[in-house]
Every structure is written in C-alpha cells, then in structure tokens.
C-alpha cells in the first residue's frame, strides 16, 4: 500500500495558527518545531490552549 498525503489534524492546524499569532510561523517553517526555544514553544502552547478554550465555550 502506497503512502499518500495525510491531512493535518485540527490540533496541528491550531498549532500553526498559534505560531502565526505569536509571530513565529516563519521560524517554525524554517527550523521546525524542534528548533524552537522553550520560551517560544510555551508561548505557542499557551496561545493554542487559549484558542481551544474559546472554541469549546461556543
């Protein structure tokens, strides 16, 4: 069975949206998630959690 394109999950899409909101999207695309500092990762995680919380309250 050939491996095909696997679309990103909702959680992955939210992480990229949070990275964009934090102004770190270009860095994520250049170096990947592993290249971020702990401070940058935490900032993205916090924004993502805030976005999830807002989405769940609707």
C-alpha positions as CSV (number, residue, x, y, z in Angstrom):
1,X,0.0,0.0,0.0
2,X,1.5,3.3,-1.1
3,X,1.8,6.1,1.4
4,X,-0.2,9.1,0.4
5,X,-0.9,12.5,1.8
6,X,-2.2,12.6,5.3
7,X,-4.1,15.8,6.0
8,X,-3.2,17.6,9.2
9,X,-5.4,17.2,12.2
10,X,-7.4,20.0,13.7
11,X,-4.8,20.2,16.6
12,X,-1.9,20.5,14.1
13,X,-3.8,23.3,12.2
14,X,-4.3,25.1,15.6
15,X,-0.6,24.9,16.4
16,X,0.3,26.6,13.1
17,X,-2.4,29.3,13.7
18,X,-1.0,29.9,17.2
19,X,2.6,30.1,15.8
20,X,1.3,32.7,13.3
21,X,-0.4,34.6,16.1
22,X,2.8,34.6,18.1
23,X,4.8,35.8,15.1
24,X,6.8,32.6,15.0
25,X,5.4,30.9,11.9
26,X,8.3,31.7,9.7
27,X,10.7,30.3,12.2
28,X,8.7,27.1,12.6
29,X,8.6,26.6,8.9
30,X,12.4,27.2,8.6
31,X,13.7,25.1,11.5
32,X,10.8,23.0,12.5
33,X,9.2,22.6,15.9
34,X,12.3,21.1,17.5
35,X,14.3,24.2,16.7
36,X,12.2,26.5,19.0
37,X,13.3,27.5,22.4
38,X,11.3,26.5,25.5
39,X,10.0,30.1,25.8
40,X,8.8,30.1,22.2
41,X,7.2,26.6,22.5
42,X,5.4,27.6,25.7
43,X,4.1,30.8,24.1
44,X,2.7,28.8,21.2
45,X,1.2,26.3,23.6
46,X,-0.4,29.0,25.7
47,X,-2.0,30.7,22.7
48,X,-3.2,27.3,21.4
49,X,-4.7,26.4,24.7
50,X,-6.5,29.8,24.8
51,X,-7.8,29.2,21.3
52,X,-9.1,25.7,22.3
53,X,-10.8,27.1,25.4
54,X,-12.5,29.8,23.4
55,X,-13.6,27.3,20.7
56,X,-15.0,24.9,23.3
57,X,-17.1,27.6,25.0
58,X,-19.0,28.4,21.8
